Amino acid sequence: MPTIIKNNPERVRKFMWLNIALGATLFAVMFFFIITGQYEDLAVRTQTEVLLNNTAIGGLLYAAFFFILDAFTAPHLQTQK
């Protein structure tokens, strides 16, 4: 394991949880825009919804990736006493 991870396991876990929060926040914001969106016509709505949906799913996958990464690396990041 790299030295920076061995010496700062709390920092690595905090980094992972901040990335989880970032992905969840991105999902929540895009979901809010999807729900409250007002569009001029159907073509604009279709284009915007596709972009918002893809971004929301990307944020959810980003958060899930870091959550799984954190779950699998947590036993290895336990502080040695």
Secondary structure as UniProt FT lines:
FT   HELIX           3..7
FT   HELIX           9..36
FT   HELIX           42..73
FT   HELIX           74..77
//
